[in-house]
Every structure is written in C-alpha cells, then in structure tokens.
Amino acid sequence: MSASSAGPSTDRFPRNLADLPSGWYNAGKTGAGRGLAARPSSWEESIPPMRVLVVDDDPPSVKMTSFLLQEEGYTVLTATNGQEALRKVEQESPDLVILDVMMPHMDGLEVCRRIRRTTNLPIIILSAKGETSDRVTGLELGADDYLAKPFEPAELLARVRAVLRRAEAFSYGDTQTLLTAGGIRLDPVNSTATLLAKNETIPLTPIEFRLLHCRMRNAGRVLTHDQLINAVWGYEYEGYGNQIAVYMRRLRTKLEPDPEHPRRLLTARGIGYKFEAE
C-alpha cells in the first residue's frame, strides 16, 4: 500500500498507529456513536456488529485499516491473498469486502470478478493506481466504490458507512418489489433483468440493478446526473466523475439490441438520462 510521508501532521492514510493525525477519530464520526457498525443499545445483545473483510498483502496496511474499522465498532476479518479472500467470503459471509488491487498471484480485480459470479456482497476497491482507466475497470467488474491511495482515514470510514447504508437500503427498501417497464422485468431477489420479448434473463451487479431500478421507476422522466448519484450512491460523490456513464454503457450492452442506438436507456445530452417505456 502506498502512502504519503509519515508524521503526526499528515492528513493522509498513515502506515503506523502513532502517525494518525490529531482529531481523526472525531472527524470520522457522524453524530453519536460509532457510525453504522454501532447499534442502538436495545439492539446490541441481539444484533452483532457488521463484519468487514480486509484483503491486502501488505501487513502494515492490513493492521492500519483493521484498527480504523475496529475503532468504529466493526468486526474485522483479514486475508493476505486472493485465494484466502475467496475462501473467507464463502465461509465467513462478511457484510463488506475492502479489497486491494495490487496483490501477487491473483490481483484484486480478479478477486472482485470471482466474487461477483456468486454474490452481490458490497466491495470497495483500494488501489495506488488512481488512473481513470483503472477506476473504470474496477467499477465495470462490479465494485460498489473505488478509493485511490493515499486517502484520509475519515474518507475511508465515510465510504464504508455509505456502501453499507446502500446495501441495507437495498435489502429493506422499495427495490425489493418486482418492477416491469418497457419490456423489462427487474427481479430484486436474484438481481436480474428479464427481457420479456425474448424471455432472456440477465444478471446485474448491485449498482447496475439500483441504477436501472431508479430509471425504470421514473420512466419517461429525465433524471439529472446528481439525482442519480443521490438515489443510487446515497452520498455526495466526489470520486470518478464519469461513473454513471460507465454503468450506462454496461447496461446498454446487456439490455439494448443495438447499444449504439438505444431505444430504452436514453441520454438527454447536457441534462441526464431517461428510461423510455413506450
């Protein structure tokens, strides 16, 4: 894991516990308690804290990330390589995976690809490779978020809370009902879209599903970029600005007969996007 120069004054992700910037813990909190992992007192005995799997081959990085998460009340599992990560996903059923890209033998992108074959488990990718192409690759493979190193501890914690909040909303919110529009039926249980005319069922990643659901629920209405970000990501997104376009391209490839000339998943140039049901 790469990081900026260590020292008590740094506001970037440190490699040693002693290098944490002053006030980092309070800065990472939102309101009372320790973020999403801490339950109201009446729940504490019956509902365990959320479990986060940290995957990185760099021991100092694993130690530092684990410390931050444990201080927020999460239960932390760790893995130092891709095979171990896949085994723990299957055996331990974590609520979230924080996945480093640069690992030997099996990199984080391949781990993400394999996880997505079997589960919609939320994934945050961490990487010192912050180029746009790398972010696009991670998102296209189904990652829920992508954070470039070095980063501030408070930003990592905010991303963790946001991804878990979205997953929780997805599990209990209005996306749990079947939705049909424009010849497409969305199944929230299996996270699939069925093209009714061909009776063809297509698997979707969690973000693809939520993005398509939001557009189908608002069929015929143009939704702005900011409206989609707020509805699907659920927080003030400050990362890769062209993220929605990446998912739109993937959805068109999966669902449109001619992705270059879409009939359902339309772009309103300079404004946003529209689902055409007619």
C-alpha positions in Angstrom: 0.0 0.0 0.0 1.4 3.4 -0.9 1.1 6.3 1.4 2.2 9.9 1.8 5.2 10.7 4.1 4.5 9.6 7.7 4.4 12.0 10.6 1.9 13.3 13.1 0.8 16.2 11.0 -0.2 14.2 7.9 -3.9 14.1 7.0 -3.5 11.1 4.7 -3.7 7.4 5.4 -0.7 6.6 7.7 1.2 3.4 7.9 1.6 3.4 11.7 -0.9 3.9 14.5 1.3 6.6 16.1 1.0 8.6 12.8 -2.7 9.1 13.0 -3.5 12.8 12.7 -4.8 14.6 15.7 -8.6 14.5 15.9 -9.0 11.9 13.1 -11.4 9.8 15.2 -13.9 12.6 15.9 -13.6 13.7 12.2 -14.6 10.2 11.1 -17.8 10.1 13.2 -21.2 11.2 12.1 -23.5 12.0 15.1 -23.5 10.0 18.2 -22.0 6.5 18.4 -19.5 4.8 16.1 -21.1 5.0 12.7 -23.2 2.3 11.1 -21.5 -0.6 13.0 -22.7 0.5 16.4 -26.3 -0.4 17.0 -28.7 1.4 19.4 -28.3 -0.1 22.9 -31.5 -2.0 22.7 -30.2 -4.0 19.7 -26.7 -4.7 21.0 -27.4 -8.0 22.6 -29.3 -9.4 19.6 -27.6 -8.0 16.5 -23.9 -8.4 16.1 -21.7 -5.7 14.6 -21.2 -5.7 10.8 -18.3 -7.8 9.5 -15.7 -6.3 7.1 -13.2 -8.4 5.3 -9.9 -6.5 4.6 -7.8 -8.0 1.8 -4.3 -6.8 1.3 -0.8 -8.4 1.1 0.8 -5.5 3.0 0.8 -6.2 6.7 1.1 -2.6 7.9 -1.8 -1.6 5.6 -4.0 -4.5 7.0 -3.1 -3.5 10.6 -3.9 0.2 10.0 -7.2 -0.4 8.1 -8.3 -3.0 10.7 -7.6 -0.6 13.5 -9.7 2.2 12.0 -12.6 -0.2 11.4 -12.4 -1.8 14.8 -12.5 1.7 16.4 -15.7 2.3 14.6 -17.2 -0.9 16.0 -16.9 -3.2 13.1 -15.7 -6.8 13.4 -12.7 -7.2 11.1 -11.7 -10.3 9.1 -8.4 -10.3 7.1 -6.9 -12.1 4.2 -3.5 -11.6 2.6 -4.1 -13.0 -0.8 -6.9 -13.6 -3.3 -7.5 -17.3 -2.7 -7.8 -16.7 1.1 -10.2 -13.9 0.4 -12.5 -16.0 -1.7 -12.4 -18.8 0.9 -13.4 -16.3 3.7 -16.1 -14.8 1.6 -17.6 -18.3 1.2 -17.1 -19.4 4.8 -17.5 -16.2 6.9 -20.1 -14.3 4.9 -18.9 -10.8 5.6 -21.1 -7.7 5.1 -18.4 -5.9 3.1 -15.1 -6.5 1.4 -12.3 -3.9 1.3 -10.1 -5.1 -1.5 -6.6 -4.0 -2.5 -5.8 -4.3 -6.2 -2.0 -4.9 -6.2 -1.5 -8.4 -4.9 0.6 -11.3 -6.3 -0.8 -14.4 -8.0 -4.4 -13.2 -8.0 -4.9 -9.4 -8.1 -7.9 -7.6 -6.5 -9.7 -7.2 -9.8 -9.8 -10.9 -10.4 -11.0 -11.4 -6.8 -13.8 -8.9 -7.5 -14.7 -10.7 -10.7 -15.0 -14.1 -9.0 -17.0 -12.7 -6.0 -19.5 -11.2 -8.5 -20.1 -14.5 -10.1 -21.8 -15.8 -6.9 -22.8 -12.9 -4.7 -23.8 -9.2 -4.5 -21.6 -8.6 -1.5 -20.6 -5.0 -1.3 -17.0 -4.3 -2.4 -14.8 -1.3 -2.0 -11.6 -1.4 -4.1 -8.4 0.4 -2.8 -5.6 1.0 -5.1 -2.5 3.2 -5.6 -3.4 3.1 -9.2 -5.7 6.1 -9.4 -5.9 6.5 -13.2 -9.3 6.8 -14.7 -8.9 3.6 -16.7 -8.2 1.6 -13.5 -11.3 3.1 -11.8 -13.4 2.2 -14.8 -12.2 -1.4 -14.8 -12.9 -1.8 -11.1 -16.4 -0.4 -11.5 -17.2 -2.4 -14.6 -16.2 -5.6 -12.7 -18.9 -4.8 -10.2 -17.2 -2.9 -7.4 -19.5 -0.6 -5.4 -16.9 2.0 -4.8 -13.2 2.8 -5.6 -10.8 4.7 -3.4 -7.4 5.7 -4.6 -4.4 5.6 -2.2 -3.3 7.6 -0.3 -6.6 8.7 1.3 -7.7 10.2 4.6 -8.9 7.8 7.3 -12.2 9.7 7.6 -12.8 9.3 3.9 -12.4 5.6 4.1 -14.8 5.4 7.0 -17.3 7.6 5.2 -17.2 5.3 2.2 -17.6 2.2 4.3 -20.7 3.7 6.0 -22.2 4.8 2.7 -21.7 1.4 1.0 -23.2 -0.5 3.9 -26.1 2.0 4.1 -26.9 1.5 0.4 -26.7 -2.3 0.8 -29.0 -2.1 3.8 -31.5 0.2 2.0 -31.4 -2.2 -0.9 -32.3 -5.1 1.4 -35.2 -3.4 3.1 -36.3 -0.6 0.7 -38.7 -0.3 -2.2 -36.2 -2.0 -4.6 -37.5 -5.3 -3.1 -40.6 -5.3 -5.2 -40.8 -6.6 -8.8 -40.8 -3.8 -11.4 -41.8 -4.1 -15.0 -41.5 -1.3 -17.7 -40.6 -1.1 -21.3 -40.5 -4.9 -21.8 -38.0 -5.4 -18.9 -38.8 -7.1 -15.6 -36.5 -6.5 -12.6 -36.2 -9.2 -10.0 -34.7 -7.9 -6.7 -34.3 -11.4 -5.2 -32.0 -12.6 -7.9 -30.7 -9.2 -9.0 -31.7 -9.9 -12.7 -33.4 -8.2 -15.6 -35.6 -10.3 -17.9 -36.1 -9.2 -21.5 -39.7 -10.3 -21.8 -39.8 -10.4 -25.6 -37.0 -12.9 -25.7 -37.6 -14.4 -22.2 -33.9 -13.8 -21.6 -32.7 -13.3 -18.0 -29.5 -11.2 -17.5 -27.6 -10.9 -14.2 -26.9 -7.4 -12.9 -24.3 -6.1 -10.4 -25.8 -4.3 -7.3 -25.1 -0.8 -8.7 -26.4 -1.7 -12.2 -29.6 -3.0 -10.6 -30.2 0.1 -8.4 -29.4 2.4 -11.3 -31.8 0.6 -13.7 -34.5 0.4 -11.0 -34.3 4.1 -10.4 -34.6 4.9 -14.1 -37.5 2.4 -14.6 -39.3 3.7 -11.6 -39.1 7.2 -13.2 -39.9 6.0 -16.7 -40.4 8.9 -19.2 -38.7 11.4 -16.9 -35.3 12.8 -17.4 -33.1 12.3 -14.3 -30.0 14.5 -13.8 -26.6 13.2 -13.0 -26.9 14.5 -9.4 -30.3 12.9 -8.9 -29.0 9.5 -10.0 -25.9 9.9 -7.8 -28.0 10.7 -4.8 -30.5 8.0 -5.5 -28.0 5.2 -6.2 -24.9 6.1 -4.2 -26.7 7.9 -1.5 -24.0 10.4 -0.6 -22.1 13.4 -2.0 -19.9 11.6 -4.6 -16.5 13.2 -5.0 -14.7 10.5 -7.0 -14.7 9.5 -10.6 -17.0 12.0 -12.3 -17.9 9.8 -15.3 -19.0 6.9 -13.2 -22.7 6.9 -14.3 -21.7 6.8 -17.9 -19.6 3.7 -17.3 -22.7 1.9 -15.9 -25.0 3.2 -18.6 -22.7 1.8 -21.2 -22.7 -1.6 -19.5 -26.5 -1.6 -19.1 -27.0 -0.8 -22.8 -24.6 -3.6 -23.8 -26.6 -6.0 -21.7 -30.1 -4.9 -22.4 -30.3 -3.0 -25.8 -30.4 -4.9 -29.1 -28.2 -2.1 -30.6 -26.2 -0.4 -27.7 -25.0 2.3 -30.1 -28.7 3.3 -30.9 -30.6 2.6 -27.7 -34.4 2.6 -27.5 -34.9 2.4 -23.8 -31.8 3.7 -22.0 -31.5 7.2 -23.4 -29.2 10.1 -22.8 -30.6 13.6 -22.6 -27.5 15.5 -23.6 -26.3 18.1 -21.2 -29.1 17.1 -18.7 -29.0 13.5 -17.7 -30.6 10.2 -18.5 -34.1 8.8 -19.3 -35.8 5.4 -19.5 -38.2 5.3 -22.4 -41.0 2.8 -21.6 -43.2 3.4 -24.7 
